[in-house]
Amino acid sequence: MTARLGSKLVGFCNVISDGLTHAWLQDVMVDPTRQRSGVGKAVVDLAIDEAREAGHEWMHADFDDDVADFYYRTCRFTRTNGGLRYLPEDV
């Protein structure tokens, strides 16, 4: 999904899926000069609408603590447990 202001790219995200019921929201990015203007929410909402239309039942998102408020309050994601494994040092 992309957001443009004229010809300028001001936001985007990627969505991947298992082809069945789960979709994953990745790399939500908004131009720093456009943050807190609704661009991020619009991109996420479009991603959710497209995933729903494709028949997906769940949208997953991983994110850092500094943007948690955006996902929980603005985009209405629910807190869940998850795991993270750093692979380069996994010997």
PDB file with one MODEL, atoms N, CA, C and O in Angstrom:
MODEL        1
ATOM      1  N   MET A   1       0.845  -1.160   0.000  1.00  0.00           N
ATOM      2  CA  MET A   1       0.000   0.000   0.000  1.00  0.00           C
ATOM      3  C   MET A   1       0.898   1.233   0.000  1.00  0.00           C
ATOM      4  O   MET A   1       1.939   1.254   0.657  1.00  0.00           O
ATOM      5  N   THR A   2       0.495   2.238  -0.726  1.00  0.00           N
ATOM      6  CA  THR A   2       1.264   3.483  -0.746  1.00  0.00           C
ATOM      7  C   THR A   2       0.337   4.674  -0.549  1.00  0.00           C
ATOM      8  O   THR A   2      -0.858   4.616  -0.837  1.00  0.00           O
ATOM      9  N   ALA A   3       0.924   5.747  -0.051  1.00  0.00           N
ATOM     10  CA  ALA A   3       0.217   7.023   0.067  1.00  0.00           C
ATOM     11  C   ALA A   3       1.075   8.068  -0.651  1.00  0.00           C
ATOM     12  O   ALA A   3       2.282   8.158  -0.428  1.00  0.00           O
ATOM     13  N   ARG A   4       0.446   8.833  -1.492  1.00  0.00           N
ATOM     14  CA  ARG A   4       1.166   9.847  -2.256  1.00  0.00           C
ATOM     15  C   ARG A   4       0.504  11.206  -2.096  1.00  0.00           C
ATOM     16  O   ARG A   4      -0.713  11.315  -1.946  1.00  0.00           O
ATOM     17  N   LEU A   5       1.329  12.225  -2.132  1.00  0.00           N
ATOM     18  CA  LEU A   5       0.870  13.605  -2.161  1.00  0.00           C
ATOM     19  C   LEU A   5       1.382  14.148  -3.488  1.00  0.00           C
ATOM     20  O   LEU A   5       2.553  14.505  -3.614  1.00  0.00           O
ATOM     21  N   GLY A   6       0.504  14.207  -4.462  1.00  0.00           N
ATOM     22  CA  GLY A   6       0.952  14.495  -5.824  1.00  0.00           C
ATOM     23  C   GLY A   6       1.772  13.318  -6.296  1.00  0.00           C
ATOM     24  O   GLY A   6       1.305  12.180  -6.261  1.00  0.00           O
ATOM     25  N   SER A   7       2.984  13.575  -6.734  1.00  0.00           N
ATOM     26  CA  SER A   7       3.853  12.482  -7.171  1.00  0.00           C
ATOM     27  C   SER A   7       4.801  12.017  -6.069  1.00  0.00           C
ATOM     28  O   SER A   7       5.572  11.080  -6.275  1.00  0.00           O
ATOM     29  N   LYS A   8       4.754  12.657  -4.909  1.00  0.00           N
ATOM     30  CA  LYS A   8       5.672  12.320  -3.822  1.00  0.00           C
ATOM     31  C   LYS A   8       5.118  11.189  -2.950  1.00  0.00           C
ATOM     32  O   LYS A   8       3.977  11.248  -2.492  1.00  0.00           O
ATOM     33  N   LEU A   9       5.930  10.172  -2.729  1.00  0.00           N
ATOM     34  CA  LEU A   9       5.581   9.087  -1.826  1.00  0.00           C
ATOM     35  C   LEU A   9       5.703   9.592  -0.398  1.00  0.00           C
ATOM     36  O   LEU A   9       6.778  10.033   0.009  1.00  0.00           O
ATOM     37  N   VAL A  10       4.606   9.535   0.382  1.00  0.00           N
ATOM     38  CA  VAL A  10       4.633  10.020   1.757  1.00  0.00           C
ATOM     39  C   VAL A  10       4.376   8.912   2.775  1.00  0.00           C
ATOM     40  O   VAL A  10       4.519   9.134   3.977  1.00  0.00           O
ATOM     41  N   GLY A  11       3.997   7.719   2.305  1.00  0.00           N
ATOM     42  CA  GLY A  11       3.785   6.612   3.225  1.00  0.00           C
ATOM     43  C   GLY A  11       3.611   5.309   2.488  1.00  0.00           C
ATOM     44  O   GLY A  11       3.209   5.287   1.325  1.00  0.00           O
ATOM     45  N   PHE A  12       3.921   4.204   3.179  1.00  0.00           N
ATOM     46  CA  PHE A  12       3.705   2.896   2.578  1.00  0.00           C
ATOM     47  C   PHE A  12       3.719   1.816   3.644  1.00  0.00           C
ATOM     48  O   PHE A  12       4.143   2.048   4.776  1.00  0.00           O
ATOM     49  N   CYS A  13       3.254   0.640   3.272  1.00  0.00           N
ATOM     50  CA  CYS A  13       3.406  -0.556   4.084  1.00  0.00           C
ATOM     51  C   CYS A  13       3.377  -1.763   3.168  1.00  0.00           C
ATOM     52  O   CYS A  13       2.914  -1.688   2.030  1.00  0.00           O
ATOM     53  N   ASN A  14       3.868  -2.856   3.670  1.00  0.00           N
ATOM     54  CA  ASN A  14       3.831  -4.128   2.956  1.00  0.00           C
ATOM     55  C   ASN A  14       2.917  -5.075   3.714  1.00  0.00           C
ATOM     56  O   ASN A  14       2.809  -5.004   4.938  1.00  0.00           O
ATOM     57  N   VAL A  15       2.269  -5.953   2.987  1.00  0.00           N
ATOM     58  CA  VAL A  15       1.434  -6.989   3.590  1.00  0.00           C
ATOM     59  C   VAL A  15       1.846  -8.317   2.986  1.00  0.00           C
ATOM     60  O   VAL A  15       1.927  -8.458   1.766  1.00  0.00           O
ATOM     61  N   ILE A  16       2.104  -9.282   3.841  1.00  0.00           N
ATOM     62  CA  ILE A  16       2.366 -10.640   3.385  1.00  0.00           C
ATOM     63  C   ILE A  16       1.298 -11.538   3.985  1.00  0.00           C
ATOM     64  O   ILE A  16       0.671 -11.181   4.983  1.00  0.00           O
ATOM     65  N   SER A  17       1.089 -12.698   3.384  1.00  0.00           N
ATOM     66  CA  SER A  17       0.038 -13.576   3.907  1.00  0.00           C
ATOM     67  C   SER A  17       0.402 -15.030   3.722  1.00  0.00           C
ATOM     68  O   SER A  17       1.327 -15.375   2.986  1.00  0.00           O
ATOM     69  N   ASP A  18      -0.345 -15.872   4.406  1.00  0.00           N
ATOM     70  CA  ASP A  18      -0.191 -17.312   4.229  1.00  0.00           C
ATOM     71  C   ASP A  18      -1.099 -17.822   3.117  1.00  0.00           C
ATOM     72  O   ASP A  18      -1.124 -19.019   2.831  1.00  0.00           O
ATOM     73  N   GLY A  19      -1.837 -16.922   2.497  1.00  0.00           N
ATOM     74  CA  GLY A  19      -2.753 -17.313   1.428  1.00  0.00           C
ATOM     75  C   GLY A  19      -4.066 -17.882   1.936  1.00  0.00           C
ATOM     76  O   GLY A  19      -4.915 -18.298   1.148  1.00  0.00           O
ATOM     77  N   LEU A  20      -4.230 -17.901   3.225  1.00  0.00           N
ATOM     78  CA  LEU A  20      -5.450 -18.468   3.807  1.00  0.00           C
ATOM     79  C   LEU A  20      -6.132 -17.448   4.718  1.00  0.00           C
ATOM     80  O   LEU A  20      -6.944 -16.646   4.257  1.00  0.00           O
ATOM     81  N   THR A  21      -5.804 -17.478   6.002  1.00  0.00           N
ATOM     82  CA  THR A  21      -6.533 -16.631   6.949  1.00  0.00           C
ATOM     83  C   THR A  21      -5.684 -15.564   7.623  1.00  0.00           C
ATOM     84  O   THR A  21      -6.233 -14.651   8.240  1.00  0.00           O
ATOM     85  N   HIS A  22      -4.359 -15.651   7.523  1.00  0.00           N
ATOM     86  CA  HIS A  22      -3.491 -14.719   8.236  1.00  0.00           C
ATOM     87  C   HIS A  22      -2.751 -13.791   7.282  1.00  0.00           C
ATOM     88  O   HIS A  22      -2.231 -14.218   6.252  1.00  0.00           O
ATOM     89  N   ALA A  23      -2.716 -12.513   7.646  1.00  0.00           N
ATOM     90  CA  ALA A  23      -1.929 -11.515   6.922  1.00  0.00           C
ATOM     91  C   ALA A  23      -1.034 -10.802   7.934  1.00  0.00           C
ATOM     92  O   ALA A  23      -1.383 -10.684   9.109  1.00  0.00           O
ATOM     93  N   TRP A  24       0.118 -10.331   7.470  1.00  0.00           N
ATOM     94  CA  TRP A  24       1.072  -9.649   8.336  1.00  0.00           C
ATOM     95  C   TRP A  24       1.369  -8.273   7.766  1.00  0.00           C
ATOM     96  O   TRP A  24       1.697  -8.121   6.589  1.00  0.00           O
ATOM     97  N   LEU A  25       1.248  -7.292   8.618  1.00  0.00           N
ATOM     98  CA  LEU A  25       1.544  -5.908   8.262  1.00  0.00           C
ATOM     99  C   LEU A  25       3.018  -5.662   8.549  1.00  0.00           C
ATOM    100  O   LEU A  25       3.481  -5.887   9.668  1.00  0.00           O
ATOM    101  N   GLN A  26       3.746  -5.208   7.560  1.00  0.00           N
ATOM    102  CA  GLN A  26       5.182  -5.001   7.695  1.00  0.00           C
ATOM    103  C   GLN A  26       5.562  -3.603   7.232  1.00  0.00           C
ATOM    104  O   GLN A  26       4.956  -3.049   6.315  1.00  0.00           O
ATOM    105  N   ASP A  27       6.569  -3.048   7.877  1.00  0.00           N
ATOM    106  CA  ASP A  27       7.244  -1.839   7.389  1.00  0.00           C
ATOM    107  C   ASP A  27       6.320  -0.650   7.160  1.00  0.00           C
ATOM    108  O   ASP A  27       6.389  -0.020   6.105  1.00  0.00           O
ATOM    109  N   VAL A  28       5.470  -0.331   8.108  1.00  0.00           N
ATOM    110  CA  VAL A  28       4.655   0.880   7.964  1.00  0.00           C
ATOM    111  C   VAL A  28       5.586   2.076   8.125  1.00  0.00           C
ATOM    112  O   VAL A  28       6.217   2.250   9.167  1.00  0.00           O
ATOM    113  N   MET A  29       5.662   2.887   7.095  1.00  0.00           N
ATOM    114  CA  MET A  29       6.562   4.040   7.089  1.00  0.00           C
ATOM    115  C   MET A  29       5.805   5.272   6.604  1.00  0.00           C
ATOM    116  O   MET A  29       5.016   5.203   5.661  1.00  0.00           O
ATOM    117  N   VAL A  30       6.058   6.399   7.267  1.00  0.00           N
ATOM    118  CA  VAL A  30       5.468   7.677   6.868  1.00  0.00           C
ATOM    119  C   VAL A  30       6.578   8.720   6.857  1.00  0.00           C
ATOM    120  O   VAL A  30       7.400   8.775   7.772  1.00  0.00           O
ATOM    121  N   ASP A  31       6.594   9.529   5.834  1.00  0.00           N
ATOM    122  CA  ASP A  31       7.556  10.630   5.743  1.00  0.00           C
ATOM    123  C   ASP A  31       7.494  11.426   7.056  1.00  0.00           C
ATOM    124  O   ASP A  31       6.405  11.786   7.503  1.00  0.00           O
ATOM    125  N   PRO A  32       8.639  11.701   7.671  1.00  0.00           N
ATOM    126  CA  PRO A  32       8.634  12.426   8.953  1.00  0.00           C
ATOM    127  C   PRO A  32       7.872  13.746   8.925  1.00  0.00           C
ATOM    128  O   PRO A  32       7.324  14.161   9.946  1.00  0.00           O
ATOM    129  N   THR A  33       7.830  14.407   7.779  1.00  0.00           N
ATOM    130  CA  THR A  33       7.107  15.679   7.696  1.00  0.00           C
ATOM    131  C   THR A  33       5.599  15.478   7.634  1.00  0.00           C
ATOM    132  O   THR A  33       4.846  16.445   7.753  1.00  0.00           O
ATOM    133  N   ARG A  34       5.145  14.245   7.452  1.00  0.00           N
ATOM    134  CA  ARG A  34       3.712  13.942   7.349  1.00  0.00           C
ATOM    135  C   ARG A  34       3.198  13.097   8.511  1.00  0.00           C
ATOM    136  O   ARG A  34       2.020  12.739   8.539  1.00  0.00           O
ATOM    137  N   GLN A  35       4.064  12.774   9.467  1.00  0.00           N
ATOM    138  CA  GLN A  35       3.618  11.967  10.595  1.00  0.00           C
ATOM    139  C   GLN A  35       2.597  12.733  11.430  1.00  0.00           C
ATOM    140  O   GLN A  35       2.629  13.961  11.509  1.00  0.00           O
ATOM    141  N   ARG A  36       1.700  11.986  12.043  1.00  0.00           N
ATOM    142  CA  ARG A  36       0.609  12.523  12.872  1.00  0.00           C
ATOM    143  C   ARG A  36      -0.401  13.331  12.064  1.00  0.00           C
ATOM    144  O   ARG A  36      -1.068  14.225  12.586  1.00  0.00           O
ATOM    145  N   SER A  37      -0.498  12.993  10.768  1.00  0.00           N
ATOM    146  CA  SER A  37      -1.467  13.682   9.911  1.00  0.00           C
ATOM    147  C   SER A  37      -2.540  12.729   9.389  1.00  0.00           C
ATOM    148  O   SER A  37      -3.414  13.135   8.623  1.00  0.00           O
ATOM    149  N   GLY A  38      -2.473  11.450   9.806  1.00  0.00           N
ATOM    150  CA  GLY A  38      -3.451  10.476   9.359  1.00  0.00           C
ATOM    151  C   GLY A  38      -2.983   9.596   8.215  1.00  0.00           C
ATOM    152  O   GLY A  38      -3.692   8.674   7.813  1.00  0.00           O
ATOM    153  N   VAL A  39      -1.801   9.870   7.687  1.00  0.00           N
ATOM    154  CA  VAL A  39      -1.288   9.074   6.567  1.00  0.00           C
ATOM    155  C   VAL A  39      -1.073   7.626   6.992  1.00  0.00           C
ATOM    156  O   VAL A  39      -1.500   6.711   6.289  1.00  0.00           O
ATOM    157  N   GLY A  40      -0.423   7.404   8.123  1.00  0.00           N
ATOM    158  CA  GLY A  40      -0.168   6.047   8.587  1.00  0.00           C
ATOM    159  C   GLY A  40      -1.448   5.265   8.812  1.00  0.00           C
ATOM    160  O   GLY A  40      -1.552   4.112   8.397  1.00  0.00           O
ATOM    161  N   LYS A  41      -2.413   5.877   9.461  1.00  0.00           N
ATOM    162  CA  LYS A  41      -3.689   5.201   9.712  1.00  0.00           C
ATOM    163  C   LYS A  41      -4.387   4.878   8.397  1.00  0.00           C
ATOM    164  O   LYS A  41      -4.965   3.800   8.253  1.00  0.00           O
ATOM    165  N   ALA A  42      -4.341   5.787   7.446  1.00  0.00           N
ATOM    166  CA  ALA A  42      -4.982   5.542   6.151  1.00  0.00           C
ATOM    167  C   ALA A  42      -4.330   4.355   5.436  1.00  0.00           C
ATOM    168  O   ALA A  42      -5.028   3.536   4.838  1.00  0.00           O
ATOM    169  N   VAL A  43      -3.017   4.259   5.494  1.00  0.00           N
ATOM    170  CA  VAL A  43      -2.314   3.149   4.849  1.00  0.00           C
ATOM    171  C   VAL A  43      -2.661   1.829   5.544  1.00  0.00           C
ATOM    172  O   VAL A  43      -2.923   0.827   4.878  1.00  0.00           O
ATOM    173  N   VAL A  44      -2.664   1.828   6.878  1.00  0.00           N
ATOM    174  CA  VAL A  44      -3.012   0.615   7.629  1.00  0.00           C
ATOM    175  C   VAL A  44      -4.464   0.232   7.368  1.00  0.00           C
ATOM    176  O   VAL A  44      -4.760  -0.943   7.151  1.00  0.00           O
ATOM    177  N   ASP A  45      -5.369   1.200   7.386  1.00  0.00           N
ATOM    178  CA  ASP A  45      -6.783   0.898   7.124  1.00  0.00           C
ATOM    179  C   ASP A  45      -6.968   0.283   5.737  1.00  0.00           C
ATOM    180  O   ASP A  45      -7.746  -0.657   5.579  1.00  0.00           O
ATOM    181  N   LEU A  46      -6.266   0.799   4.739  1.00  0.00           N
ATOM    182  CA  LEU A  46      -6.359   0.244   3.390  1.00  0.00           C
ATOM    183  C   LEU A  46      -5.816  -1.186   3.362  1.00  0.00           C
ATOM    184  O   LEU A  46      -6.398  -2.062   2.722  1.00  0.00           O
ATOM    185  N   ALA A  47      -4.707  -1.417   4.052  1.00  0.00           N
ATOM    186  CA  ALA A  47      -4.137  -2.768   4.115  1.00  0.00           C
ATOM    187  C   ALA A  47      -5.120  -3.740   4.759  1.00  0.00           C
ATOM    188  O   ALA A  47      -5.287  -4.866   4.290  1.00  0.00           O
ATOM    189  N   ILE A  48      -5.765  -3.304   5.830  1.00  0.00           N
ATOM    190  CA  ILE A  48      -6.750  -4.150   6.509  1.00  0.00           C
ATOM    191  C   ILE A  48      -7.950  -4.415   5.596  1.00  0.00           C
ATOM    192  O   ILE A  48      -8.416  -5.551   5.501  1.00  0.00           O
ATOM    193  N   ASP A  49      -8.444  -3.388   4.932  1.00  0.00           N
ATOM    194  CA  ASP A  49      -9.576  -3.567   4.009  1.00  0.00           C
ATOM    195  C   ASP A  49      -9.237  -4.551   2.894  1.00  0.00           C
ATOM    196  O   ASP A  49     -10.049  -5.412   2.554  1.00  0.00           O
ATOM    197  N   GLU A  50      -8.048  -4.426   2.330  1.00  0.00           N
ATOM    198  CA  GLU A  50      -7.639  -5.316   1.241  1.00  0.00           C
ATOM    199  C   GLU A  50      -7.455  -6.749   1.741  1.00  0.00           C
ATOM    200  O   GLU A  50      -7.826  -7.696   1.048  1.00  0.00           O
ATOM    201  N   ALA A  51      -6.889  -6.914   2.930  1.00  0.00           N
ATOM    202  CA  ALA A  51      -6.718  -8.253   3.488  1.00  0.00           C
ATOM    203  C   ALA A  51      -8.073  -8.896   3.779  1.00  0.00           C
ATOM    204  O   ALA A  51      -8.277 -10.080   3.510  1.00  0.00           O
ATOM    205  N   ARG A  52      -8.985  -8.117   4.323  1.00  0.00           N
ATOM    206  CA  ARG A  52     -10.346  -8.621   4.598  1.00  0.00           C
ATOM    207  C   ARG A  52     -11.024  -9.046   3.293  1.00  0.00           C
ATOM    208  O   ARG A  52     -11.639 -10.110   3.219  1.00  0.00           O
ATOM    209  N   GLU A  53     -10.905  -8.212   2.282  1.00  0.00           N
ATOM    210  CA  GLU A  53     -11.519  -8.512   0.990  1.00  0.00           C
ATOM    211  C   GLU A  53     -10.918  -9.776   0.360  1.00  0.00           C
ATOM    212  O   GLU A  53     -11.600 -10.490  -0.376  1.00  0.00           O
ATOM    213  N   ALA A  54      -9.654 -10.044   0.649  1.00  0.00           N
ATOM    214  CA  ALA A  54      -8.987 -11.244   0.125  1.00  0.00           C
ATOM    215  C   ALA A  54      -9.347 -12.495   0.927  1.00  0.00           C
ATOM    216  O   ALA A  54      -8.899 -13.597   0.607  1.00  0.00           O
ATOM    217  N   GLY A  55     -10.157 -12.318   1.969  1.00  0.00           N
ATOM    218  CA  GLY A  55     -10.608 -13.461   2.748  1.00  0.00           C
ATOM    219  C   GLY A  55      -9.812 -13.752   3.997  1.00  0.00           C
ATOM    220  O   GLY A  55     -10.047 -14.768   4.652  1.00  0.00           O
ATOM    221  N   HIS A  56      -8.883 -12.894   4.343  1.00  0.00           N
ATOM    222  CA  HIS A  56      -8.096 -13.096   5.552  1.00  0.00           C
ATOM    223  C   HIS A  56      -8.933 -12.742   6.781  1.00  0.00           C
ATOM    224  O   HIS A  56      -9.756 -11.826   6.747  1.00  0.00           O
ATOM    225  N   GLU A  57      -8.711 -13.470   7.847  1.00  0.00           N
ATOM    226  CA  GLU A  57      -9.437 -13.239   9.088  1.00  0.00           C
ATOM    227  C   GLU A  57      -8.600 -12.518  10.145  1.00  0.00           C
ATOM    228  O   GLU A  57      -9.156 -11.920  11.066  1.00  0.00           O
ATOM    229  N   TRP A  58      -7.292 -12.566  10.026  1.00  0.00           N
ATOM    230  CA  TRP A  58      -6.409 -11.990  11.034  1.00  0.00           C
ATOM    231  C   TRP A  58      -5.327 -11.148  10.387  1.00  0.00           C
ATOM    232  O   TRP A  58      -4.758 -11.527   9.363  1.00  0.00           O
ATOM    233  N   MET A  59      -5.046  -9.987  10.999  1.00  0.00           N
ATOM    234  CA  MET A  59      -3.924  -9.147  10.572  1.00  0.00           C
ATOM    235  C   MET A  59      -2.955  -9.072  11.752  1.00  0.00           C
ATOM    236  O   MET A  59      -3.321  -8.628  12.840  1.00  0.00           O
ATOM    237  N   HIS A  60      -1.743  -9.501  11.529  1.00  0.00           N
ATOM    238  CA  HIS A  60      -0.697  -9.466  12.547  1.00  0.00           C
ATOM    239  C   HIS A  60       0.178  -8.236  12.315  1.00  0.00           C
ATOM    240  O   HIS A  60       0.315  -7.769  11.184  1.00  0.00           O
ATOM    241  N   ALA A  61       0.761  -7.722  13.377  1.00  0.00           N
ATOM    242  CA  ALA A  61       1.713  -6.620  13.251  1.00  0.00           C
ATOM    243  C   ALA A  61       2.748  -6.733  14.363  1.00  0.00           C
ATOM    244  O   ALA A  61       2.400  -6.933  15.527  1.00  0.00           O
ATOM    245  N   ASP A  62       3.998  -6.607  14.005  1.00  0.00           N
ATOM    246  CA  ASP A  62       5.093  -6.524  14.966  1.00  0.00           C
ATOM    247  C   ASP A  62       5.603  -5.096  14.936  1.00  0.00           C
ATOM    248  O   ASP A  62       5.683  -4.481  13.874  1.00  0.00           O
ATOM    249  N   PHE A  63       5.949  -4.570  16.103  1.00  0.00           N
ATOM    250  CA  PHE A  63       6.398  -3.187  16.143  1.00  0.00           C
ATOM    251  C   PHE A  63       7.170  -2.934  17.427  1.00  0.00           C
ATOM    252  O   PHE A  63       7.083  -3.703  18.384  1.00  0.00           O
ATOM    253  N   ASP A  64       7.918  -1.856  17.431  1.00  0.00           N
ATOM    254  CA  ASP A  64       8.692  -1.452  18.596  1.00  0.00           C
ATOM    255  C   ASP A  64       7.825  -0.655  19.569  1.00  0.00           C
ATOM    256  O   ASP A  64       6.784  -0.114  19.198  1.00  0.00           O
ATOM    257  N   ASP A  65       8.271  -0.597  20.799  1.00  0.00           N
ATOM    258  CA  ASP A  65       7.511   0.079  21.856  1.00  0.00           C
ATOM    259  C   ASP A  65       7.204   1.543  21.545  1.00  0.00           C
ATOM    260  O   ASP A  65       6.153   2.050  21.937  1.00  0.00           O
ATOM    261  N   ASP A  66       8.109   2.224  20.847  1.00  0.00           N
ATOM    262  CA  ASP A  66       7.903   3.654  20.611  1.00  0.00           C
ATOM    263  C   ASP A  66       6.730   3.953  19.683  1.00  0.00           C
ATOM    264  O   ASP A  66       6.273   5.095  19.623  1.00  0.00           O
ATOM    265  N   VAL A  67       6.234   2.953  18.960  1.00  0.00           N
ATOM    266  CA  VAL A  67       5.072   3.163  18.091  1.00  0.00           C
ATOM    267  C   VAL A  67       3.871   2.320  18.518  1.00  0.00           C
ATOM    268  O   VAL A  67       2.881   2.235  17.792  1.00  0.00           O
ATOM    269  N   ALA A  68       3.960   1.702  19.688  1.00  0.00           N
ATOM    270  CA  ALA A  68       2.879   0.833  20.168  1.00  0.00           C
ATOM    271  C   ALA A  68       1.558   1.579  20.282  1.00  0.00           C
ATOM    272  O   ALA A  68       0.511   1.027  19.943  1.00  0.00           O
ATOM    273  N   ASP A  69       1.582   2.801  20.745  1.00  0.00           N
ATOM    274  CA  ASP A  69       0.354   3.589  20.905  1.00  0.00           C
ATOM    275  C   ASP A  69      -0.380   3.731  19.566  1.00  0.00           C
ATOM    276  O   ASP A  69      -1.607   3.655  19.518  1.00  0.00           O
ATOM    277  N   PHE A  70       0.368   3.935  18.491  1.00  0.00           N
ATOM    278  CA  PHE A  70      -0.236   4.047  17.160  1.00  0.00           C
ATOM    279  C   PHE A  70      -1.000   2.768  16.814  1.00  0.00           C
ATOM    280  O   PHE A  70      -2.139   2.828  16.349  1.00  0.00           O
ATOM    281  N   TYR A  71      -0.377   1.621  17.040  1.00  0.00           N
ATOM    282  CA  TYR A  71      -1.025   0.354  16.683  1.00  0.00           C
ATOM    283  C   TYR A  71      -2.186   0.011  17.615  1.00  0.00           C
ATOM    284  O   TYR A  71      -3.238  -0.429  17.151  1.00  0.00           O
ATOM    285  N   TYR A  72      -2.009   0.206  18.917  1.00  0.00           N
ATOM    286  CA  TYR A  72      -3.056  -0.170  19.870  1.00  0.00           C
ATOM    287  C   TYR A  72      -4.222   0.816  19.873  1.00  0.00           C
ATOM    288  O   TYR A  72      -5.380   0.401  19.810  1.00  0.00           O
ATOM    289  N   ARG A  73      -3.940   2.081  19.943  1.00  0.00           N
ATOM    290  CA  ARG A  73      -5.029   3.069  20.047  1.00  0.00           C
ATOM    291  C   ARG A  73      -5.560   3.508  18.697  1.00  0.00           C
ATOM    292  O   ARG A  73      -6.769   3.493  18.465  1.00  0.00           O
ATOM    293  N   THR A  74      -4.670   3.896  17.814  1.00  0.00           N
ATOM    294  CA  THR A  74      -5.109   4.448  16.537  1.00  0.00           C
ATOM    295  C   THR A  74      -5.646   3.370  15.590  1.00  0.00           C
ATOM    296  O   THR A  74      -6.680   3.554  14.948  1.00  0.00           O
ATOM    297  N   CYS A  75      -4.928   2.240  15.513  1.00  0.00           N
ATOM    298  CA  CYS A  75      -5.303   1.199  14.544  1.00  0.00           C
ATOM    299  C   CYS A  75      -6.054   0.030  15.177  1.00  0.00           C
ATOM    300  O   CYS A  75      -6.430  -0.908  14.474  1.00  0.00           O
ATOM    301  N   ARG A  76      -6.279   0.067  16.488  1.00  0.00           N
ATOM    302  CA  ARG A  76      -7.106  -0.905  17.215  1.00  0.00           C
ATOM    303  C   ARG A  76      -6.576  -2.340  17.183  1.00  0.00           C
ATOM    304  O   ARG A  76      -7.361  -3.288  17.162  1.00  0.00           O
ATOM    305  N   PHE A  77      -5.262  -2.503  17.179  1.00  0.00           N
ATOM    306  CA  PHE A  77      -4.690  -3.843  17.325  1.00  0.00           C
ATOM    307  C   PHE A  77      -4.795  -4.257  18.787  1.00  0.00           C
ATOM    308  O   PHE A  77      -4.882  -3.410  19.676  1.00  0.00           O
ATOM    309  N   THR A  78      -4.787  -5.552  19.028  1.00  0.00           N
ATOM    310  CA  THR A  78      -4.885  -6.119  20.369  1.00  0.00           C
ATOM    311  C   THR A  78      -3.527  -6.653  20.788  1.00  0.00           C
ATOM    312  O   THR A  78      -2.790  -7.211  19.975  1.00  0.00           O
ATOM    313  N   ARG A  79      -3.201  -6.479  22.066  1.00  0.00           N
ATOM    314  CA  ARG A  79      -1.946  -7.033  22.585  1.00  0.00           C
ATOM    315  C   ARG A  79      -1.996  -8.556  22.548  1.00  0.00           C
ATOM    316  O   ARG A  79      -2.992  -9.165  22.937  1.00  0.00           O
ATOM    317  N   THR A  80      -0.926  -9.153  22.084  1.00  0.00           N
ATOM    318  CA  THR A  80      -0.791 -10.606  22.067  1.00  0.00           C
ATOM    319  C   THR A  80       0.624 -10.977  22.479  1.00  0.00           C
ATOM    320  O   THR A  80       1.518 -10.131  22.493  1.00  0.00           O
ATOM    321  N   ASN A  81       0.816 -12.221  22.806  1.00  0.00           N
ATOM    322  CA  ASN A  81       2.162 -12.711  23.067  1.00  0.00           C
ATOM    323  C   ASN A  81       2.832 -13.016  21.740  1.00  0.00           C
ATOM    324  O   ASN A  81       2.173 -13.380  20.766  1.00  0.00           O
ATOM    325  N   GLY A  82       4.114 -12.869  21.713  1.00  0.00           N
ATOM    326  CA  GLY A  82       4.879 -13.197  20.524  1.00  0.00           C
ATOM    327  C   GLY A  82       6.298 -13.510  20.922  1.00  0.00           C
ATOM    328  O   GLY A  82       6.691 -13.329  22.075  1.00  0.00           O
ATOM    329  N   GLY A  83       7.043 -13.968  19.986  1.00  0.00           N
ATOM    330  CA  GLY A  83       8.430 -14.287  20.254  1.00  0.00           C
ATOM    331  C   GLY A  83       9.328 -13.690  19.202  1.00  0.00           C
ATOM    332  O   GLY A  83       8.900 -13.405  18.083  1.00  0.00           O
ATOM    333  N   LEU A  84      10.590 -13.501  19.575  1.00  0.00           N
ATOM    334  CA  LEU A  84      11.579 -12.942  18.675  1.00  0.00           C
ATOM    335  C   LEU A  84      12.867 -13.710  18.876  1.00  0.00           C
ATOM    336  O   LEU A  84      13.302 -13.936  20.005  1.00  0.00           O
ATOM    337  N   ARG A  85      13.465 -14.103  17.785  1.00  0.00           N
ATOM    338  CA  ARG A  85      14.733 -14.844  17.859  1.00  0.00           C
ATOM    339  C   ARG A  85      15.731 -14.179  16.920  1.00  0.00           C
ATOM    340  O   ARG A  85      15.463 -14.034  15.728  1.00  0.00           O
ATOM    341  N   TYR A  86      16.872 -13.778  17.451  1.00  0.00           N
ATOM    342  CA  TYR A  86      17.928 -13.143  16.673  1.00  0.00           C
ATOM    343  C   TYR A  86      18.788 -14.226  16.039  1.00  0.00           C
ATOM    344  O   TYR A  86      19.507 -14.937  16.740  1.00  0.00           O
ATOM    345  N   LEU A  87      18.722 -14.357  14.724  1.00  0.00           N
ATOM    346  CA  LEU A  87      19.332 -15.488  14.033  1.00  0.00           C
ATOM    347  C   LEU A  87      20.833 -15.388  13.782  1.00  0.00           C
ATOM    348  O   LEU A  87      21.505 -16.416  13.862  1.00  0.00           O
ATOM    349  N   PRO A  88      21.405 -14.217  13.484  1.00  0.00           N
ATOM    350  CA  PRO A  88      22.843 -14.188  13.187  1.00  0.00           C
ATOM    351  C   PRO A  88      23.724 -14.753  14.303  1.00  0.00           C
ATOM    352  O   PRO A  88      24.767 -15.340  14.016  1.00  0.00           O
ATOM    353  N   GLU A  89      23.338 -14.595  15.536  1.00  0.00           N
ATOM    354  CA  GLU A  89      24.153 -15.088  16.643  1.00  0.00           C
ATOM    355  C   GLU A  89      23.670 -16.430  17.169  1.00  0.00           C
ATOM    356  O   GLU A  89      24.163 -16.904  18.192  1.00  0.00           O
ATOM    357  N   ASP A  90      22.728 -17.040  16.496  1.00  0.00           N
ATOM    358  CA  ASP A  90      22.159 -18.304  16.939  1.00  0.00           C
ATOM    359  C   ASP A  90      23.032 -19.456  16.446  1.00  0.00           C
ATOM    360  O   ASP A  90      22.914 -19.902  15.305  1.00  0.00           O
ATOM    361  N   VAL A  91      23.898 -19.919  17.319  1.00  0.00           N
ATOM    362  CA  VAL A  91      24.831 -20.984  16.931  1.00  0.00           C
ATOM    363  C   VAL A  91      24.510 -22.261  17.679  1.00  0.00           C
ATOM    364  O   VAL A  91      25.184 -23.274  17.490  1.00  0.00           O
TER     365      VAL A  91
ENDMDL
END
